[in-house]
Amino acid sequence: MWSPKEANPHRKYISCGSRKIRYIYFLNLSVTMKNKLQLILILSLCILIASCNQGKEPGDQADEGDTPQMVKKRREDGTLSSLNPVDEEQYMHGVKINFYEDGLTVHSKITYEHGRKHGPAIWFFKSGKIYEHTTYFENKKNGLTKRYYETGELYEETTFEAGEELPGKKRYTKDGKLID
C-alpha cells in the first residue's frame, strides 16, 4: 500500500515527547538554491567590477562629458588640464590637447599613436601664436623643427633624426636675417 512517507523521500518525522512531528527538509533544494545564489552574486560582482573605472588612471577625474574615446583631466582647482584621446586599450591615440593654467588657452597639441608620440606636435605661446612646430616618429623627434618669436617670425630651424639633433641649426633675427 502507498503511504505519503514513501512518496516523498524528503519528509521526515521527529519525536517530541509522545508526539511525532512531521516536517519536510529541503536539503537538495537548498543546495540548488545556494548554487544559484552564488552564481547570481558572482555575475553581479563581475558586472560591478567591469563598470567601475572604465580603464581610467587613479589621478583621472571623470567629467560628465567623458566618452570612451576622450578623457578629460582637470587640475585640483577644477581647471581643464588636457583632453586625451584614447584607444580601446586606454593608450593615447590621436591629438592630445594640453591647456595653460587658465584651462582655456591651448598650450600644445601633440599627436599620439597607441601611446607613443607619432606625427605633428605644436606648442603655443599664451597669446595663441605658434612657439614650436615639430614632428615625432615612434616617440622621437624626426625631421625639421621650427621655433618662432612670439611676434610670429621664424626664430630657429633644427633638423632631428631618430631623436638626435643633426648639425646645421639655423637661427634668425626678428627681421628674418640668418645669424651666423
N, C-alpha and C positions, 0 to 999 in steps of 0.2 A: 504494500500500500504506500502511496505517495504521502510524504509529510513535508511541511514547509521548511523544516530544518534541513532536509536533504536537498531541497530545491535551491537554496541559497547558501553556498559554502561560506559566505561572509557573516552569516547570522550566528551569533554565539549566545550562550547563556551564562550568567554568573549567579552565584548563590549569595543571598543577603539574608542571613538567618535561616528561616524556614521557607523563604520565598525564592523562586528563581526569577531573575530579571533578564529579559531578553534585550539584546542590543545588537546593532549592526556596526561592524567596524569597516572602515574604508581604507584598508592598508594599500591595496593595489591602486585604488582610485587616488589616494593621497600621493603616492609615488608619481603617478602620471601627472597630477596637478602640479606637484613640486617641480617636475621636469619642465612643464610648460611655463611655469612662473620663472624659472631660471632662464629659459630661452628668451622670454619677453624682457627680462631685466638686462640680459646681455645685449640684445638688439637695441634696447633703449640707450644703454651706455655707449654703444658704437655710434649711434646717430648723434648723441650729445657731443662726443669727442670729435667727430667729423665736422660738426657745425661750429665748434669753438676755434677761434684764432685764424682760421682760413689761411694758414701759411704766413701770418704776419710775424715780424720780429718783436721781441719784448718791448723795444722802445717805440714802436709804432703806435700812433694814436689814430684810431679809425674815425672817419668822418661819415656823416650821413650819405655824402655823395660818392663814397668809395665804390668802385666796381672791381670785379676780379682782375681787370686789366690795368687799373691805375690805383696806386697807393699814395695818399696824401700824408706828408709828415709835417708836424707842427712843432714849434718851439714851446718851451714851458709857458711862455706868456700868451700862447694861442695863435701867434702869427704863423703864416704858412712858410715852411722851410723849403719844401720841394714837392714836386709831382713826379712820381716814379712809376713809369710803365713797367709791368712785369709780365713774364710769360707764364705758362701753366705750372712751371716748377718754381715760381716766385723769384726767378732771376730777372734783373733789369733787362728790358728788351724794348728799345725804341728811344725816343728823345726824352732824357731826364731834364727837368727844368728846376734850377735852384734859384732861390729868391734872396734878396738882401733882407736885412733885419726888419724892414717895414712890412714884409710879407706880400708886397705888391710889385716891387721893381725886380725885373729879371736880372739875375747875376750871371747865369750861364745856361747854355743848352748843350748837352753832351749826348751823343748817340751811343747806345749800347746794343750789343747783340748777345743775348743769353748770358748776361752778367759781365761782359767784357766791353771796354771802350772800343768801338769799331765804327768809324765813319767821322763825319764832321763834328767839330766841337767849337763853340763860340762863347767868349766871355765878354761881358759888357761893363762899361762904366755905369755909375749910378744915374748918369744923365740919359742912359739908353743907347749911347753910341758904342760901337764895337771897340773893344780893347785888344782882343786877340782872336784870330781865326786859325785853326789847325785841323789836322786830320789824324785819326788813330787807325791803326791796323793791328788787330789782336792785342789790344791793351797798351800799345806803344805808339808814340808819335811817329808819323811817317809822312814824308812829303814836305811841302812848303808851309811854314808857319809865318803868319803876318801879324805884327803888332802895330797899333795905331796910337797917335796922340789923342787926347780927349777931344780935341777940336776936329778930329776926323782924318787928319793927314797921316800918311804911312810913316811909321817910325822905324820899323825893323823887319827884315826878312831873314829867316833862318830855315835851312833845309835839314830834315831828320830822316834817318833810315833805321828802321827797327829800334827806335828809341834813342839812337845815338845822334848827337849833333854833328853835322858834316861841316868841313871848313867852307868859308865863303859867306859868312854872315854879313849882311849889309845894313847900315844904319843911315837914316836920312834926317835932315833938318826939317823944321816945320814948313819951310818953303819948298821942300822936295829935292834938295841937293844932297847928293851922296856924301857921307862923311868918310874920309879915308882912314 
